[in-house]
């Protein structure tokens, strides 16, 4: 196996374990997202400086506005996703979040006037998968309705990030990620200033600080570095296939470590969602694939 493949698989497995650690933090979702963005941004900045490639802003005003918008969406999307982890199961939140590639593919197909009967059928299959996933009587968490809604909102925001990314193509993946993290941290810090109750009075134990550092350094800085270092050296099929390790591993980890369960009907729903996402990505590639981004 090539080094680049190992790097990408490692990044996907790290992203897949994110929900396990978020669930262990007794802090507001906005505070967790802020620390993740701030610590991850600092890590990537130092990493780029050590490589003698410090981050730089895109030149055009249009690209800078797009970068600003993507950073705002990134921080907001994490807040909704982390809250979804709390209110429903990690598996359900992850699969709802993974509807984002489906939304992106459908948008690209509509925009390119290539939305066909096949795409419509795939959309129906994806929605069917979502319905099977949240069927009544399943273990869906403490507040499943709200949790699923927040997961879907996070998916919409993540889809927005993917669609905006091509507008600052002159900045490479690591540079844009570092800048997005700084923007997200700044926006979240501003939000926390006007919502002092969310700071939890900063009564954070040593173990909680350890988890925050882990989220910032490993699940953000290191994972992004592995992901964007590997991506240019892999063909699109390998990269796309490997990216599905993220939701699959998230489900596996939640079953093993959090003792969450998916029944047979939900497993069929999960297969439909991931299968639809994969097939639509093939159609999307023919129409023009947006620049991929990380979790």
C-alpha positions, 0 to 999 in steps of 0.5 A: 500500500502506498504511503499516500493511501495510508495517510488518507486512510489514517485521516478518515479513521481519525475523522470517524472517531470524532464523535466518540471524543465530542460525546465525552466533553461536558461543554457547550458545542460552540465552546468545543467547536471554538477550541477545535478551530483555534487549536487546529488552526495554530497546529496547521500554521506551525506545520506550514511554517516548519515546511517553510510554506506559511499560509497566504491569503488569496489575491482576489477580493472574490476569493477572500469573500468566498474564504470568509464565507466558508470559514463561517460555515465551517464553525457553524456546521461543527456547532450543529454537528456536535449538538446532533452527536449529543441529542441523537446517536453518533451513527445517526448524526454521522449518516445525516451529515453524510447527506452533504455529498448527495446535496452537492452532487444534485446541485452540480447536476442541476446547474449543469442541466444533467439532472436525469431520471437516474439522478432522480431515482438515486435521490429517491433512494437516498431519501428512502435511506434516511426514512429507514434510518429514523424509523419509529421504534429504533434507538435514536438518542435522547432527543432524536427529532431535534438531533436529526434536524441539527444533523441535516442543518450541518449537512447543508452547511457542509455542502455549502463549504464544498460548493464554495471551495472552488472559488479560492482555487489559487490557495492550496488545501492546507493553506485554505484549511488553516485560514478557514479554521482561524475564521471559524475560531474568530466567529465562534469567539465573537458568538461566545462573547455575546453568549457568556453562559456557553463558556461554562464558567471555564470550569474545565477539568484536566482530562477535558483539556486533554480531550480538547487538545486531542480534538484540535491537534489530532482530529483537526491539525494532524488529520487535515495535514494527512488528508491534504498531503495525500490527496494530490498523489491519489487518483480520484476514484481511490480518494473518493472510495477512501473517503467513505471510511469516515462514516463507516468507521464512525458507525463501527466505533459508535457500536464498539465503544458507545454501545449504540446499535443499528437494527437491520432496517437502519443498516439498509438505510445506511447502505442506501445513503452511502450507496446513493452518495457514491453513485451520485458522485460518479455522475457529479464527476462527469458534470464537474466535481467541486474541490473536495474538503475535509470533515 
